[in-house]
Amino acid sequence: MTEHFFDHDRLDVYRLSIEYVATAFDSSRSLEGLHRHARDQWLRAAQSIPLNIAEGNGKRSLKDRARFLDIARGSALECAAIQDVLVVTGGLSQETDRDLRSRLVRIVAMLTRMAMKFDSVSESSREYNHSSDYEHEHRDAEHEHEEEPEQSHAFGRPFLICVESFALAA
């Protein structure tokens, strides 16, 4: 993969995840019988890493990018768990596990940093300019509700009572 046709091709984490998929496929060739379900799940999770990186990198919204990178990160962690299962059941050697796990650690670290970068929203450090008129307006607005409403008399009764009676009748 020396040519970069798409933006995700330029990402180190994408290239590392593609290498991980190739190594996982090579390592899984001998997995049969009882290990076939773990193998199938492992290969799906491994492929999910670069697929979600590429799809997320194509999103215009930073929140969407972060979400897809989080999914890719979850798939990488799933691969680590499946490798644990394969090691304890004799399907994967500890040497192969160490090699693959070191790649996953790097991939997870990169995805974590990228997702945090895209997921954070910060305000600029410039101070907001507000006038003193606003402060007085705010203080006046705070106390408006404390004032008694003006009573208007219609037909000898307070206007508010008339409005309340009308609302109840309707």
QUIGINOR-V318824 format. One record per residue. SS is DSSP state (a for helix, b for strand, c for the rest). PHI is phi as a letter, one per 40 degrees, with the letter a starting at -180 (NA if undefined). D_CENTER is the distance of its C-alpha to the mean C-alpha in Angstrom with 2 decimals. Layout:
BEGIN
ss = (SS SS)
phi = (PHI PHI)
d_center = (D_CENTER D_CENTER)
END
This chain:
BEGIN
ss = (c c c c c c a a a a c a a a a a a a a a a a a a a a a a c c c c a a a a a a a a a a a a a a a a a a a a a a a a a c c c c a a a a a a a a a a a a a a a a a a a a a a a a a a a c c c c c a a a a a a a a a a a a a a a a a a a a a a a a a a c c c c c c c c c c c c a a a a a a a a a a a a a c c c c c c c c b b c c b b a a a a a a a a a a a c)
phi = (NA c c b c b c c c c c d c c c c c c c c d c c c c c c c d c c b f c c c c c d c c c c c c c c c c c c c c c c c c c c c c c c c d c c c c c c c c c c c c c c c c c c d c c c c c g c b c c c c d c c c c c c c d c c c c c c c c c c c c c c c b b c c c c c c c b c c c c d c c c c c c c b c c c c c c c c b b b f g b c d c c c c c c c c c c c)
d_center = (28.26 29.98 29.46 26.23 26.08 22.40 19.96 18.02 21.50 21.65 18.66 20.08 17.18 17.83 21.52 21.17 19.24 22.02 24.58 23.03 23.26 26.87 27.81 26.32 28.33 31.42 31.09 30.68 33.83 36.02 33.92 35.94 37.18 35.29 32.52 31.85 29.12 27.21 27.86 26.50 23.29 22.97 23.53 21.01 18.27 19.55 19.53 15.99 14.85 16.43 15.97 12.17 12.52 15.11 13.51 10.32 12.86 14.79 12.44 13.79 11.03 9.03 6.07 6.78 7.38 4.36 3.21 6.83 7.23 5.64 8.05 10.62 10.51 11.15 13.88 15.39 15.69 17.22 19.64 20.70 21.50 23.41 25.31 26.29 27.69 29.53 31.02 32.39 33.80 35.45 33.55 32.14 34.05 32.83 33.43 31.22 28.53 28.73 28.50 25.46 23.76 24.30 22.47 19.51 19.45 19.32 16.64 14.33 15.24 14.60 11.15 10.27 11.94 10.52 6.78 8.29 10.48 8.40 6.24 9.70 12.18 15.74 19.06 21.94 24.57 27.37 29.13 29.44 33.01 34.57 38.21 40.49 41.26 37.82 38.46 41.76 40.31 37.68 40.39 42.57 39.84 39.26 42.89 43.46 42.68 45.36 48.12 50.29 50.14 53.32 55.62 57.21 60.16 60.81 63.82 64.30 60.91 57.81 55.56 52.44 54.28 55.18 51.61 50.46 53.32 52.46 48.83 49.99 52.52 50.03)
END
